[in-house]
Amino acid sequence: MADKPKVAITMGDAAGIGPEITAKCLAEPEVYQWCNPVVLGDARVMDQAVELTGVPRKIHSIENISDAGFAHGAIDVLDYHNIDAENLRMGVVDAKNGAAAVLYTKEAGKMCLEGTIEAMVSAPLNKESMRAAGHMYEGQTQILGELCGAKRYGMILLLGNLRLMLLTTHMSLREAIEKVKKDRIVSMVELAWEALLFLGVEKPKIAVAAVNPHAGEGGMFGDEEIEEIAPAVEECTVRGMSVVGPVPADTVFVRAKEGEFDLAVAMFHDQGLMVVKLLGFGSAVTLLAGLPLIRTSVGHGTAFDIAGKNKADHRNLIEAIRVAAEIALRKRR
């Protein structure tokens, strides 16, 4: 038991599917073969999730990680006592739930930095609830970036042999295009390069997607490729990285999936996420790169429309836990 990494699973928004998919995951014996898991959340909410899903497990409420038993059959919950479980309304935006979900994320991040745990896995929080609580982050990535005081970090999406990094995430398309700048692209490619080396890719090859149709068609459909993306690719090449681009977005992800590239950088959120969700909705794992901690998350949201109905598929969270445990062991080595 001691040789397995300790992995914290944040419960996410109490009114979403996070608690129930967490309960389902921790009923699976393989999770305990990979790691020693502990949930950061509210024990009463997790108890309701166990009852809802019918998994044959008990909730073991703890006050410190050192009290965890890590035994398959009892779900260790580091209990923050911050949800009114009796009056919890599933699928409803609530500032209190948003504030609690942010707290779980911050606490898990602190534990990673302190070495109390070796990795964290995030169930989804609801951005509307989070912002109703006054936390104006784009998402959990920015929460952890602020916690670590980091200026350079990003998300890598993993789906089988396909790896994608997003240049921009949760913002309007207009704002995202304005952020397609040489320096930002170079920084993200360097971040992706370092992450691939850490993941064991010996000689990474990275493709940078175009932002305009047909890569701008020589400037007819936009000049971002000429003014920003091509110079960024050239700078990356000068720095010793194997990088190609701008590659038209309607072909770059197919080529990456077929193994021509180890990673593709998408220019904006939906450019990359539409690909991932079409190929494997509910299967992609998000890996946070550039911070001094290991964090993975699911590739979906809180699914308020089905929350509390025992319809949510937990397999994406299982994969996120497996990846986090695997990377934690790699970091040890």
Secondary structure by P-SEA (a helix, b strand, c coil): cccbbbbbbbbcccccaaaaaaaaaaacaaaaaacbbbbcccaaaaaaaaaaaccccccccccccccccccccbbbbcccccccccccccccccaaaaaaaaaaaaaaaaaaaaccccbbbbccccaaaaaaaccccccaaaaaaaaacccccbbbbbcccbbbbbccccccaaaaaaaccaaaaaaaaaaaaaaaaaacccbbbbbbbbccccccccccccccccccaaaaaaaaaaaccccccccccccaaaaaaaccccbbbbccccccaaaaaaaccccbbbbbccccbbbbbbcccccccccccccccaaaaaaaaaaaaaaaaaaac
